[in-house]
Amino acid sequence: MAWTSPKLGCMISPDLFEGTLRENIDPVGEYPDAEIWDAIAQAHLKDFVDTLPEGLDAPVREGGSSLSSGQRQLLCFARALLRKSKILVLDEATSAVDLDTDQAIQAIIRGPAFTDVTIVTIAHRLNTIIESDRVLVMDAGKTAEFDSPEKLLADKQSLFYSLAKEAGLTE
């Protein structure tokens, strides 16, 4: 995640660095513990962190190898939640996580913390974007379609409709 823009959160990959949970969620140390714990709870990680003897000071190995892929992804969401990012870029945020983590991520994205956030989602799993306001469909590197999912699904000739049909998301 780039630290240059405090209101932009990028989840291109769940990158973590060697340090503590606290340092990975709040790299510059500007937030009080209460706000960090609130972000952890919103990111569905409170139960996990509560089990760690060191709590927020639990060590994280380089790249987050001491955590599961789902925990790494949720930790990055906690970082974005803490910073109250106004723009969130998600690149295949659920591609390498289990079903429970996928559901947690969907709950976070659709929850109150991201109500006024612009979310740009790069996805192959259409179920992760089906409730989006707008969908941009790319084909061979060019814009093929851009509209609401409802309008694209209503057009049985649309590329989005055919992709949704393949994914079993249409009747």
Contact map, one row per residue, 1 for C-alpha under 8 A:
111000001111001000000000000000000000000000000000000000000000000000000000000000000000000000000000000000000000000000000000000000000000000000000000000000000000000000000000000
111110011100000000000000000000000000000000000000000000000000000000000000000000000000000000000000000000000000000000000000000000000000000000000000000000000000000000000000000
111111000000000000000000000000000000000000000000000000000000000000000000000000000000000000000000000000000000000000000000000000000000000000000000000000000000000000000000000
011111000000000000000000000000000000000000000000000000000000000000000000000000000000000000000000000000000000000000000000000000000000000000000000000000000000000000000000000
011111110000000000000000000000000000000000000000000000000000000000000000000000000000000000000000000000000000000000000000000000000000000000000000000000000000000000000000000
001111111000000000000000000000000000000000000000000000000000000000000000000000000010100000000000000000000000000000000000000000000000000000000000000000000000000000000000000
000011111000000000000000000000000000000000000000000000000000000000000000000000000011111000000000000000000000000000000000000000000000000000000000000000000000000000000000000
010011111100000000000000000000000000000000000000000000000000000000000000000000000000111110000000000000000000000000000000000000000000000000000000000000000000000000000000000
110001111110000000000000000000000000000000000000000000000000000000000000000000010000111110000000000000000000000000000000000000000000000000000000000000000000000000000000000
110000011111000000000000000000000000000000000000000000000000000000000000000000000000000111000000000000000000000000000000000000000000000000000000000000000000000000000000000
100000001111110000000000000000000000000000000000000000000000000000000000100110000000000111101000000000000000000000000000000000000000000000000000000000000000000000000000000
100000000111110000000000000000000000000000000000000000000000000000000000000000000000000011111000000000000000000000000000000000000000000000000000000000000000000000000000000
000000000011111000000000000000000000000000000000000000000000000000000000100000000000000000101000000000000000000000000000000000000000000000000000000000000000000000000000000
000000000011111100000000000000000000000000000000000000000000000000001001101100000000000000000000000000000000000000000000000000000000000000000000000000000000000000000000000
100000000000111110000000000000000000000000000000000000000000001100000001000100000000000000000000000000000000000000000000000000000000000000000000000000000000000000000000000
000000000000011111000001000000000000000000000000000000000001011100000001000000000000000000000000000000000000000000000000000000000000000000000000000000000000000000000000000
000000000000001111100001000000000000000000000000000000000001111100000000000000000000000000000000000000000000000000000000000000000000000000000000000000000000000000000000000
000000000000000111110000000000000000000000000000000000000011111100000000000000000000000000000000000000000000000000000000000000000000000000000000000000000000000000000000000
000000000000000011111011000000000000000000000000000000000011110000000000000000000000000000000000000000000000000000000000000000000000000000000000000000000000000000000000000
000000000000000001111111000000000000000000000000000000011111000000000000000000000000000000000000000000000000000000000000000000000000000000000000000000000000000000000000000
000000000000000000111111100000000000000000000000000000111111000000000000000000000000000000000000000000000000000000000000000000000000000000000000000000000000000000000000000
000000000000000000011111111000000001000000000000000000011000000000000000000000000000000000000000000000000000000000000000000000000000000000000000000000000000000000000000000
000000000000000000111111111110000000000000000000000000000000000000000000000000000000000000000000000000000000000000000000000000000000000000000000000000000000000000000000000
000000000000000110111111111000000000000000000000000000000000000000000000001000100000000000000000000000000000000000000000000000000000000000000000000000000000000000000000000
000000000000000000001111111000000001000000000000000000000000000000000000001101100100000000000000000000000000000000000000000000000000000000000000000000000000000000000000000
000000000000000000000111111111100001000000000000000000000000000000000000000000100100000000000000000000000000000000000000000000000000000000000000000000000000000000000000000
000000000000000000000111111110000000000000000000000000000000000000000000000000000000000000000000000000000000000000000000000000000000000000000000000000000000000000000000000
000000000000000000000010011111000000000000000000000000000000000000000000000000000000000000000000000000000000000000000000000000000000000000000000000000000000000000000000000
000000000000000000000010011111100000000000000000000000000000000000000000000000000000000000000000000000000000000000000000000000000000000000000000000000000000000000000000000
000000000000000000000000010111110000000000000000000000000000000000000000000000000000000000000000000000000000000000000000000000000000000000000000000000000000000000000000000
000000000000000000000000010011111011000000000000000000000000000000000000000000000000000000000000000000000000000000000000000000000000000000000000000000000000000000000000000
000000000000000000000000000001111111000000000000000000000000000000000000000000000000000000000000000000000000000000000000000000000000000000000000000000000000000000000000000
000000000000000000000000000000111111100000000000000000000000000000000000000000000000000000000000000000000000000000000000000000000000000000000000000000000000000000000000000
000000000000000000000000000000011111110000000000000000000000000000000000000000000000000000000000000000000000000000000000000000000000000000000000000000000000000000000000000
000000000000000000000000000000111111111000000000000000000000000000000000000000000100000000000000000000000000000000000000000000000000000000000000000000000000000000000000000
000000000000000000000100110000111111111100000000000000000000000000000000000001000100000000000000000000000000000000000000000000000000000000000000000000000000000000000000000
000000000000000000000000000000001111111110000100000000000000000000000000000000000000000000000000000000000000000000000000000000000000000000000000000000000000000000000000000
000000000000000000000000000000000111111111000000000000000000000000000000000000000100000000000000000000000000000000000000000000000000000000000000000000000000000000000000000
000000000000000000000000000000000011111111100000000000000000000000000000000001101100000000000000000000000000000000000000000000000000000000000000000000000000000000000000000
000000000000000000000000000000000001111111111100000000000000000000000000001001000000000000000000000000000000000000000000000000000000000000000000000000000000000000000000000
000000000000000000000000000000000000111111111100000000000000000000000000000000000000000000000000000000000000000000000000000000000000000000000000000000000000000000000000000
000000000000000000000000000000000000011111111000000000000000000000000000000001001000000000000000000000000001000000000000000000000000000000000000000000000000000000000000000
000000000000000000000000000000000000001111111100000000000000000000000000011011001000000000000000000000011001000000000000000000000000000000000000000000000000000000000000000
000000000000000000000000000000000000000111111110000000000000000000000000010000000000000000000000000000010000000000000000000000000000000000000000000000000000000000000000000
000000000000000000000000000000000000000111111111100000000000000000000010011000000000000000000000000000000000000000000000000000000000000000000000000000000000000000000000000
000000000000000000000000000000000000100110111111110000000000000000000000000000000000000000000000000000000000000000000000000000000000000000000000000000000000000000000000000
000000000000000000000000000000000000000000011111111000000000000000000000000000000000000000000000000000000000000000000000000000000000000000000000000000000000000000000000000
000000000000000000000000000000000000000000001111111100000000000000000000000000000000000000000000000000000000000000000000000000000000000000000000000000000000000000000000000
000000000000000000000000000000000000000000001111111100110000000000000000000000000000000000000000000000000000000000000000000000000000000000000000000000000000000000000000000
000000000000000000000000000000000000000000000111111110100000000000000000000000000000000000000000000000000000000000000000000000000000000000000000000000000000000000000000000
000000000000000000000000000000000000000000000011111110100000000000000000000000000000000000000000000000000000000000000000000000000000000000000000000000000000000000000000000
000000000000000000000000000000000000000000000001111111100100000000000000000000000000000000000000000000000000000000000000000000000000000000000000000000000000000000000000000
000000000000000000000000000000000000000000000000011111100100000000000000000000000000000000000000000000000000000000000000000000000000000000000000000000000000000000000000000
000000000000000000000000000000000000000000000000000111111100000000000000000000000000000000000000000000000000000000000000000000000000000000000000000000000000000000000000000
000000000000000000001000000000000000000000000000111111111100000000000000000000000000000000000000000000000000000000000000000000000000000000000000000000000000000000000000000
000000000000000000011100000000000000000000000000100001111100000000000000000000000000000000000000000000000000000000000000000000000000000000000000000000000000000000000000000
000000000000000000011100000000000000000000000000000001111110000000000000000000000000000000000000000000000000000000000000000000000000000000000000000000000000000000000000000
000000000000000000011000000000000000000000000000000111111111000000000000000000000000000000000000000000000000000000000000000000000000000000000000000000000000000000000000000
000000000000000001111000000000000000000000000000000000001111100000000000000000000000000000000000000000000000000000000000000000000000000000000000000000000000000000000000000
000000000000000111111000000000000000000000000000000000000111110111100000000000000000000000000000000000000000000000000000000000000000000000000000000000000000000000000000000
000000000000000011100000000000000000000000000000000000000011111111000000000000000000000000000000000000000000000000000000000000000000000000000000000000000000000000000000000
000000000000000111100000000000000000000000000000000000000001111110000000000000000000000000000000000000000000000000000000000000000000000000000000000000000000000000000000000
000000000000001111000000000000000000000000000000000000000000111110000000000000000000000000000000000000000000000000000000000000000000000000000000000000000000000000000000000
000000000000001111000000000000000000000000000000000000000001111111110001000000000000000000000000000000000000000000000000000000000000000000000000000000000000000000000000000
000000000000000000000000000000000000000000000000000000000001111111110000000000000000000000000000000000000000000000000000000000000000000000000000000000000000000000000000000
000000000000000000000000000000000000000000000000000000000001100111110000000000000000000000000000000000000000000000000000000000000000000000000000000000000000000000000000000
000000000000000000000000000000000000000000000000000000000001000111111111000000000000000000000000000000000000000000000000000000000000000000000000000000000000000000000000000
000000000000000000000000000000000000000000000000000000000000000111111111000000000000000000000000000000000000000000000000000000000000000000000000000000000000000000000000000
000000000000010000000000000000000000000000000000000000000000000000111111100000000000000000000001100000000000000000000000000000000000000000000000000000000000000000000000000
000000000000000000000000000000000000000000000000000000000000000000111111110000000000000000000001110010000000000000000000000000000000000000000000000000000000000000000000000
000000000000000000000000000000000000000000001000000000000000000000111111111000000000000000000000000000000000000000000000000000000000000000000000000000000000000000000000000
000000000000011100000000000000000000000000000000000000000000000100111111111100000000000000000000000000000000000000000000000000000000000000000000000000000000000000000000000
000000000010110000000000000000000000000000000000000000000000000000001111111110000000000000001000000000000000000000000000000000000000000000000000000000000000000000000000000
000000000000000000000000000000000000000000111000000000000000000000000111111111000000000000000000000010001000000000000000000000000000000000000000000000000000000000000000000
000000000000010000000001100000000000000100101000000000000000000000000011111111100000000000000000000000000000000000000000000000000000000000000000000000000000000000000000000
000000000010011000000000100000000000000000000000000000000000000000000001111111110000000000000000000000000000000000000000000000000000000000000000000000000000000000000000000
000000000010000000000000000000000000000000100000000000000000000000000000111111111000000000000000000000000000000000000000000000000000000000000000000000000000000000000000000
000000000000000000000000100000000001001101100000000000000000000000000000011111111100000000000000000000000000000000000000000000000000000000000000000000000000000000000000000
000000000000000000000001110000000000001000000000000000000000000000000000001111111110000000000000000000000000000000000000000000000000000000000000000000000000000000000000000
000000001000000000000000000000000000000000000000000000000000000000000000000111111111100100000000000000000000000000000000000000000000000000000000000000000000000000000000000
000000000000000000000000000000000000001001100000000000000000000000000000000011111111100000000000000000000000000010000000000000000000000000000000000000000000000000000000000
000000000000000000000000110000000011011000000000000000000000000000000000000001111111100000000000000000000000000000000000000000000000000000000000000000000000000000000000000
000001100000000000000000000000000000000000000000000000000000000000000000000000111111100000000000000000000000000000000000000000000000000000000000000000000000000000000000000
000000100000000000000000000000000000000000000000000000000000000000000000000000011111110000000000000000000000000010000000000000000000000000000000000000000000000000000000000
000001111000000000000000000000000000000000000000000000000000000000000000000000011111111100000000000000000000000000001000000000000000000000000000000000000000000000000000000
000000111000000000000000000000000000000000000000000000000000000000000000000000000001111100000000000000000000000000011100000000000000000000000000000000000000000000000000000
000000111000000000000000000000000000000000000000000000000000000000000000000000000000111110000000000000000000000000001111000000000000000000000000000000000000000000000000000
000000011110000000000000000000000000000000000000000000000000000000000000000000010000111111000000000000000000000000001111000000000000000000000000000000000000000000000000000
000000011111000000000000000000000000000000000000000000000000000000000000000000000000001111100000000000000000000000000011110000000000000000000000000000000000000000000000000
000000000111000000000000000000000000000000000000000000000000000000000000000000000000000111111000000000000000000000000011110000000000000000000000000000000000000000000000000
000000000011100000000000000000000000000000000000000000000000000000000000000000000000000011111000000000000000000000000000111000000000000000000000000000000000000000000000000
000000000001000000000000000000000000000000000000000000000000000000000000000000000000000001111110000000000000000000000000111100000000000000000000000000000000000000000000000
000000000011100000000000000000000000000000000000000000000000000000000000100000000000000001111111000000000000000000000000001000000000000000000000000000000000000000000000000
000000000000000000000000000000000000000000000000000000000000000000000000000000000000000000011111100011001000000000000000000000000000000000000000000000000000000000000000000
000000000000000000000000000000000000000000000000000000000000000000000000000000000000000000011111100000000000000000000000000010000000000000000000000000000000000000000000000
000000000000000000000000000000000000000000000000000000000000000000001100000000000000000000001111110000000000000000000000000000000000000000000000000000000000000000000000000
000000000000000000000000000000000000000000000000000000000000000000001100000000000000000000000111111011000000000000000000000000000000000000000000000000000000000000000000000
000000000000000000000000000000000000000000000000000000000000000000000100000000000000000000000001111111000000000000000000000000000000000000000000000000000000000000000000000
000000000000000000000000000000000000000000000000000000000000000000000000000000000000000000000000111111100000000000000000000000000000000000000000000000000000000000000000000
000000000000000000000000000000000000000000000000000000000000000000000000000000000000000000000000011111110000000000000000000000000000000000000000000000000000000000000000000
000000000000000000000000000000000000000000000000000000000000000000000100010000000000000000000100111111111000000000000000000000000000000000000000000000000000000000000000000
000000000000000000000000000000000000000000000000000000000000000000000000000000000000000000000100111111111100000000000000000000000000000000000000000000000000000000000000000
000000000000000000000000000000000000000000000000000000000000000000000000000000000000000000000000001111111110000000000000000000000000000000000000000000000000000000000000000
000000000000000000000000000000000000000000110000000000000000000000000000000000000000000000000000000111111111000000000000000000000000000000000000000000000000000000000000000
000000000000000000000000000000000000000000100000000000000000000000000000010000000000000000000100000011111111100000000000000000000000000000000000000000000000000000000000000
000000000000000000000000000000000000000000000000000000000000000000000000000000000000000000000000000001111111110000000000000000010000000000000000000000000000000000000000000
000000000000000000000000000000000000000000000000000000000000000000000000000000000000000000000000000000111111111000000000000000000000000000000000000000000000000000000000000
000000000000000000000000000000000000000001100000000000000000000000000000000000000000000000000000000000011111111111000000000000000000000000000000000000000000000000000000000
000000000000000000000000000000000000000000000000000000000000000000000000000000000000000000000000000000001111111011000000000000000000000000000000000000000000000000000000000
000000000000000000000000000000000000000000000000000000000000000000000000000000000000000000000000000000000111111101100000000000000000000000000000000000000000000000000000000
000000000000000000000000000000000000000000000000000000000000000000000000000000000000000000000000000000000011111111100000000000000000000000000000000000000000000000000000000
000000000000000000000000000000000000000000000000000000000000000000000000000000000000000000000000000000000001011111100000000000000000000000000000000000000000000000000000000
000000000000000000000000000000000000000000000000000000000000000000000000000000001001000000000000000000000001101111110000000000000000000000000000000000000000000000000000000
000000000000000000000000000000000000000000000000000000000000000000000000000000000000000000000000000000000001111111111000000000000000000000000000000000000000000000000000000
000000000000000000000000000000000000000000000000000000000000000000000000000000000000000000000000000000000000011111111000000000000000000000000000000000000000000000000000000
000000000000000000000000000000000000000000000000000000000000000000000000000000000000010000000000000000000000000011111100000000000000000000000000000000000000000000000000000
000000000000000000000000000000000000000000000000000000000000000000000000000000000000111100000000000000000000000001111110000000000000000000000000000000000000000000000000000
000000000000000000000000000000000000000000000000000000000000000000000000000000000000011100000000000000000000000000011111000000000000000000000000000000000000000000000000000
000000000000000000000000000000000000000000000000000000000000000000000000000000000000001111000000000000000000000000001111100000000000000000000000000000000000000000000000000
000000000000000000000000000000000000000000000000000000000000000000000000000000000000001111000000000000000000000000000111110000000000000000000000000000000000000000000000000
000000000000000000000000000000000000000000000000000000000000000000000000000000000000000011110000000000000000000000000011111000001000000000000000000000000000000000000000000
000000000000000000000000000000000000000000000000000000000000000000000000000000000000000011110000000000000000000000000001111100000000000000000000000000000000000000000000000
000000000000000000000000000000000000000000000000000000000000000000000000000000000000000000111000000000000000000000000000111111011000000000000000000000000000000000000000000
000000000000000000000000000000000000000000000000000000000000000000000000000000000000000000010000000000000000000000000000011111000000000000000000000000000000000000000000000
000000000000000000000000000000000000000000000000000000000000000000000000000000000000000000000010000000000000000000000000001111111000000000000000000000000000000000000000000
000000000000000000000000000000000000000000000000000000000000000000000000000000000000000000000000000000000000000000000000001111111100000000000000000000000000000000110010000
000000000000000000000000000000000000000000000000000000000000000000000000000000000000000000000000000000000000000000000000000011111110000000000000000000000000000000000000100
000000000000000000000000000000000000000000000000000000000000000000000000000000000000000000000000000000000100000000000000001011111110000000000000000000000000000000000000000
000000000000000000000000000000000000000000000000000000000000000000000000000000000000000000000000000000000000000000000000101011111111001000000000000000000000000000000000000
000000000000000000000000000000000000000000000000000000000000000000000000000000000000000000000000000000000000000000000000000001111111000000000000000010000000000000000000000
000000000000000000000000000000000000000000000000000000000000000000000000000000000000000000000000000000000000000000000000000000111111100000000000000010000000000000000000000
000000000000000000000000000000000000000000000000000000000000000000000000000000000000000000000000000000000000000000000000000000001111111000000000000110000000000000000000000
000000000000000000000000000000000000000000000000000000000000000000000000000000000000000000000000000000000000000000000000000000000011111000000000000110000000000000000000000
000000000000000000000000000000000000000000000000000000000000000000000000000000000000000000000000000000000000000000000000000000000001111100000000011110000000000000000000000
000000000000000000000000000000000000000000000000000000000000000000000000000000000000000000000000000000000000000000000000000000001001111110000000111110000000000000000000000
000000000000000000000000000000000000000000000000000000000000000000000000000000000000000000000000000000000000000000000000000000000000011111000011111000000000000000000000000
000000000000000000000000000000000000000000000000000000000000000000000000000000000000000000000000000000000000000000000000000000000000001111100011110000000000001100000000000
000000000000000000000000000000000000000000000000000000000000000000000000000000000000000000000000000000000000000000000000000000000000000111111111100000000000000000000000000
000000000000000000000000000000000000000000000000000000000000000000000000000000000000000000000000000000000000000000000000000000000000000011111111000000000000000000000000000
000000000000000000000000000000000000000000000000000000000000000000000000000000000000000000000000000000000000000000000000000000000000000001111100000000000000000000000000000
000000000000000000000000000000000000000000000000000000000000000000000000000000000000000000000000000000000000000000000000000000000000000001111110000000000000000000000000000
000000000000000000000000000000000000000000000000000000000000000000000000000000000000000000000000000000000000000000000000000000000000000001111111000000000000000000000000000
000000000000000000000000000000000000000000000000000000000000000000000000000000000000000000000000000000000000000000000000000000000000000111101111110000000000000000000000000
000000000000000000000000000000000000000000000000000000000000000000000000000000000000000000000000000000000000000000000000000000000000000111100111110000000000001000000000000
000000000000000000000000000000000000000000000000000000000000000000000000000000000000000000000000000000000000000000000000000000000000001111000011111000000000011100000000000
000000000000000000000000000000000000000000000000000000000000000000000000000000000000000000000000000000000000000000000000000000000000011110000011111100000000000000000000000
000000000000000000000000000000000000000000000000000000000000000000000000000000000000000000000000000000000000000000000000000000000000011100000000111110110000000000000000000
000000000000000000000000000000000000000000000000000000000000000000000000000000000000000000000000000000000000000000000000000000000001111000000000011111110000000000000000000
000000000000000000000000000000000000000000000000000000000000000000000000000000000000000000000000000000000000000000000000000000000111111000000000001111111000000000000000000
000000000000000000000000000000000000000000000000000000000000000000000000000000000000000000000000000000000000000000000000000000000000000000000000000111111100000000000000000
000000000000000000000000000000000000000000000000000000000000000000000000000000000000000000000000000000000000000000000000000000000000000000000000001111111110000000000000000
000000000000000000000000000000000000000000000000000000000000000000000000000000000000000000000000000000000000000000000000000000000000000000000000001111111111010110000000000
000000000000000000000000000000000000000000000000000000000000000000000000000000000000000000000000000000000000000000000000000000000000000000000000000011111111010110010000010
000000000000000000000000000000000000000000000000000000000000000000000000000000000000000000000000000000000000000000000000000000000000000000000000000001111111000010000000000
000000000000000000000000000000000000000000000000000000000000000000000000000000000000000000000000000000000000000000000000000000000000000000000000000000111111110010000000000
000000000000000000000000000000000000000000000000000000000000000000000000000000000000000000000000000000000000000000000000000000000000000000000000000000011111110011000000000
000000000000000000000000000000000000000000000000000000000000000000000000000000000000000000000000000000000000000000000000000000000000000000000000000000000011111011000000000
000000000000000000000000000000000000000000000000000000000000000000000000000000000000000000000000000000000000000000000000000000000000000000000000100000011011111111000000000
000000000000000000000000000000000000000000000000000000000000000000000000000000000000000000000000000000000000000000000000000000000000000010000001100000000000111111100000000
000000000000000000000000000000000000000000000000000000000000000000000000000000000000000000000000000000000000000000000000000000000000000010000000100000011000011111110000000
000000000000000000000000000000000000000000000000000000000000000000000000000000000000000000000000000000000000000000000000000000000000000000000000000000011111111111111000010
000000000000000000000000000000000000000000000000000000000000000000000000000000000000000000000000000000000000000000000000000000000000000000000000000000000001111111111100000
000000000000000000000000000000000000000000000000000000000000000000000000000000000000000000000000000000000000000000000000000001000000000000000000000000000000001111111110000
000000000000000000000000000000000000000000000000000000000000000000000000000000000000000000000000000000000000000000000000000001000000000000000000000000001000000111111111110
000000000000000000000000000000000000000000000000000000000000000000000000000000000000000000000000000000000000000000000000000000000000000000000000000000000000000011111111111
000000000000000000000000000000000000000000000000000000000000000000000000000000000000000000000000000000000000000000000000000000000000000000000000000000000000000001111111100
000000000000000000000000000000000000000000000000000000000000000000000000000000000000000000000000000000000000000000000000000001000000000000000000000000000000000000111111100
000000000000000000000000000000000000000000000000000000000000000000000000000000000000000000000000000000000000000000000000000000000000000000000000000000000000000000011111111
000000000000000000000000000000000000000000000000000000000000000000000000000000000000000000000000000000000000000000000000000000100000000000000000000000000000000000011111111
000000000000000000000000000000000000000000000000000000000000000000000000000000000000000000000000000000000000000000000000000000000000000000000000000000001000000010011001111
000000000000000000000000000000000000000000000000000000000000000000000000000000000000000000000000000000000000000000000000000000000000000000000000000000000000000000001001111
